[in-house]
Amino acid sequence: MELMKNMPPLVKFEERTFEDRDATIKAGEFVGITKDIIKISPIGSKDEIERIYPEWLRATREAADQYRFPVPWIKHIEAQYAAWKNGTPAPSLGTSIKSWKHATPYLLKMMQAINISTIEELAEANEETLQRLGMGARKFQHKAKLFMEQKQIPEEIDEKDLSPLVQTAQSQMLSQVASSVQEESGKSGEFDLDKTLNDTLDNLADEEEVDATTGEITKPPKKK
């Protein structure tokens, strides 16, 4: 799996109790020992790896000595661990996406699902991550890059936040639902709203296609 190479993984910490086997045997009853766990989630991935923190830190420092793990990342994660132990806010390497005015509720939900929490991470997102974010991801990444370069984001980009396909689907569904309600109101039986919405989407898909790169609607060639 290809992951973003310029951003450190997201980490969380928790305490967990393990059995102290020797002490348990000696005492004749369970004796627990508390250890700190680090949960590591690479940016752009839903995977989560758990390790005992001191052991992970020792192995990661050795990897850094061999240039296989960036030293600044280790220092950042150590600072996060210290903040967790002290009950203070964790330091961040970027600007929270939640405070970005260009982030839509849908984008926030999708980014949270794949462990992206900053504008910088969105700007650095690779192809696999963009595909997971879905339609409009490249446009939002373009905005993020403009933000990082401290350039003004053109208003016309914001005006197109809602993809043409979604706009058209909403309009057609509302019209279709209104028409179907009128037709079904004079008939016996229950009106099937779900079927109406699905039929509308199917019809829309037959009529129009969306360019995966630009998000623009294109008309397919007519069948002869």
N, C-alpha and C positions, 0 to 999 in steps of 0.2 A: 504493500500500500504506500502510495506516494503521499508524504505529509509536508507541511510547510517547514522549510529549513531555516528560516530567519527569525522564528519566534519560539520561545521556550514552551514546553508543555504546561498545561494547567495542572495544578496540584491541590489536593485537599489532605487534611490530616485528621486523624482520630486516634483515641486510645483504645486498646483492645487487651483483654486479659487472656493470657496463655497459661497452660499448666506448667508449673515448675516441677518437673518429674522427680528429680532427686529429693526435693523438699517434701513432695507428696508421699513418696515411699517412706521417708524418714518419719513423717508425722502420722502416717496411716490414714490420712484424709487429704482431700484436694487442697492444694496450696497454689494460688495463682500469682502470676507476675504480670504487671502492666507494661506494655510496650507501645511505642508510638508508631503508627502506620502512616505511610505516605501513599496516596492514591494518585496515579499519574494518568492523565488523559491527553494524548497528543492533539494539538489544535487541528480541527477539521475531521476528527475521528470520534466515534461514539465509544471506542474501546477504553477500558480502564484497567490499569495494572496496579496491583497492590504489592508493596514491599515493606519490610520493617525498616523504618527510616534510618537508623544509624548504619545498618548494613548497606542500604541503598546509597547513602552518602559516601561511604568508604569506597564502594565499587565505582561510583560515578567520578569521584576525584581521581581514581586511577585511570579511568577512561579519559579524563581531561588531560592528564599527563601525557597521554598518547594522542592528543589532539582529536579525540573522538567525541568530545562533549565540551561545548563552549564554557569557559570559566565564568564569564558574566552570568550565565544562566544558573550556575551553581550558587553564586553569591545571591542572586535574586531569590532562589528557592530557599536558601538558608535564612534570608530576611523574612520570607513568608512564614517559615517554620517558627522563627523567633516571635513574630507577631501573634501567631496562633497560640503559642505557649503563654504569652503575656496577656492574651485577650485584647490585643489592640488591632486596629484596621490593617489589613494586609497591603503591602506596597504593590503598585501596579506599574507595568512597563509601558502602558499606553493610555489612551483616552477612552473611557467607558462608552460603549456603543449606546447605552441607555440615555446618555445625556446629549446625543447627537440629534439635531432637529430633523435630519433627513431620514432617520430610521423609522420605518413603518412598523406597526404592531406585528404584521406578518413576518417582516425581516427579523425583528427581535426574537420572535418565537423560534424561527428556523435556526438562527445563529446560536441560540441557547441550546438547541437540541444537538448541535455538533461542536459545542465547546468553543465558540468564538465570542469573546466578550469585549473586544476593543476595536476601534476604527483601524488601528495599525494592522491587526490580524486580518481584517477584511481586505485591506489594501494588498496584503501579501498572499492572499488566498490562491491556492493552486487550482488546476483545472478540475480535479476530483472534488474539491471543496465547493467550487462554484456549481458543479452539477448537483451536489446535495442541496444547495440553497435553492435551486430551481430557477424558474423564469424570472428575469430581471436582475439576476445576480451580477452580471457583468456591468450593468448600468450602475448598481450600487457600489461595485468595486471601483468604477471610474470616479464616482463621487468621492469615495474614500481617498483615492490617490490625489485628487484635486485638493482635498482637505489637508493631506499630508504635505503637499507642495505649497500650502498656504495660498492657493489660488481660489478665485471666486467660482462658485458653482453656478453655471448659467441657469436662469429661471426656467428656461424651456425644458431642462432635464426634470425639474420637479413637477412640471405640469403634466409630464407623461408617466408619473409614478405608477398609475394604474394602467396595466398593459392594454393595448387595443382589444385583445381577445376577451379579457375580463369585462371591459366596458361594453362590448358588443353582446356578450353572453348575458350580462345583467339586463340590458335593455330588452333583448329578445325574450328572456325568461319572464320578465314582468308582463310584457305584451301577451305572451303565450298563456301565462297563468290567468290573466284577466279574461282572455277570450275563452279559455277552457272552462272557467268558473261559470261564465254566462251560458255556455252550451250545456254543461252538466246540470245546471240548476233546474232545468226543465225535465231532466231524465231521472229515472229511478236508479238507486244504487249510490254508493259513496264515491265522491270525487277523489281520484288518486293524484295527490300533489307530487309525490316522488316520481311517479311515472312521467308526469308532464315535464318536470325539470330535466330528467334524464333524456327524454326525447328531444328536448330543445338543445341540449348540449351535443347530442349525437348529430342532429341536423347541422348545427354550427360547425362541427368538426368536418362534416362532408363538404361544406361550402367554403371554408377558409383554412389556411394553414399558417403557421407562425414560424418565422425565421429564428432558429435557435440562437443565432449570434446577436441579432439586432433586436429581437422581440417584436418585429413588425409583422403585420398580417400580409400574406401574399396569396394571390388567387391561384389555385392549381389549374393546369391546362384542362380545358373541357374535353370530356371523353367523346370520341367519335362513334 
